[in-house]
Amino acid sequence: MGVARAVEEFLDHLEHGRGLSAHSIRAYNGDLDNLVAFVRQRVDGEPDASGLDLDTLRDWLWASTEQGLARATIARRSASARAFTRWMHESGRIDTDPGLRLRAPKAESRLPRVLTSPQIGGVLDSLAAGAVSGDPVALRDLAVVELLYGSGLRVGELIGADLPDVDLERLTVRVLGKGAKQRVVPFGVPGAAALGRYLTEGRPTLAARPSADPRAFFLGRTGKRLGTRSVYALVARLLEPLPGSGPAGPHTLRHTAATHLLDGGADLRAVQELLGHASLGTTQIYTHVSTERLRESYRSAHPRA
């Protein structure tokens, strides 16, 4: 079997067999397309999957390093290749797994960007002031940010929510997370107020558009389901004036929610459940964030610091 054909079948397995998100599949696709192009330069004709050995994989990662790619990108490419070769071996397409011994440099450890309580409070106050007019988009934007921060949702989970998924009485939202795993996440009273007002005053106007999606909870200006880019643009605009380095997207609100929960004394496993992390180790990064914030407070406030 050709490597390119094997990649297509692997991506199909990720989508339909494992239920990975479109974003994750695009990342795998980009990495493995690059690998296929690299292998094609080394052989005459279409490369066969059985010829994909450890030396080839190592040379590919080395070439990626020579191109000046970041360590995080190299680490991701290595992970993509290992997942691909493991699947080929487990599915009987190759006799041995060449990716078992493939190693890559560890990605640089960077703590996620986290907003302070006054910063996120200012963002929400600004959105609330804009929603006073009753503008449907302003009402929607307030509800979006309240839910992103209040529940720590991923952007894909937020835009994927349908009308029946939001329960304003129980203050919960049902979402479909990574690996097609469903979970029910709580939100607070301020979030419920914003969601309720959007639902009764804002969404009906957007839903009246000719191309409106009757099921989607969050709608764009044209009435279609709100898109990822629109949410990224909204959050980036809100965070642009605020001090701090790092990405300024919806995930910043997720990081902020997790950190504020831990700062407030929430149990680590409860935060893991809220965020939908498969591994507790993924959630533990927020304990490092909280510790660093504690150090900063100590250094700035303690006379013996």
Salt bridges, closest charged atoms under 4 A:
GLU8 OE1 - ARG5 NH1 3.00
GLU9 OE2 - ARG5 NE 3.25
GLU9 OE1 - ARG93 NH2 2.62
ASP12 OD1 - HIS16 ND1 2.90
GLU15 OE2 - HIS16 NE2 3.95
ASP31 OD1 - ARG76 NH2 2.62
ASP31 OD1 - ARG77 NE 3.97
GLU46 OE2 - ARG40 NH2 3.08
ASP59 OD2 - ARG42 NH2 3.09
GLU108 OE2 - ARG71 NH2 3.86
GLU108 OE1 - ARG110 NH2 3.72
ASP141 OD1 - ARG140 NH2 2.85
GLU157 OE2 - ARG154 NH1 2.50
GLU157 OE2 - ARG183 NH1 2.77
ASP162 OD2 - ARG215 NH2 3.15
ASP162 OD1 - ARG225 NH2 2.65
ASP165 OD1 - ARG174 NH2 2.69
ASP167 OD2 - ARG170 NH1 3.06
GLU201 OE1 - ARG197 NE 3.05
ASP213 OD2 - ARG225 NE 3.88
ASP263 OD2 - ARG293 NE 2.93
GLU292 OE1 - ARG295 NH1 3.30
GLU292 OE2 - ARG299 NH2 3.24
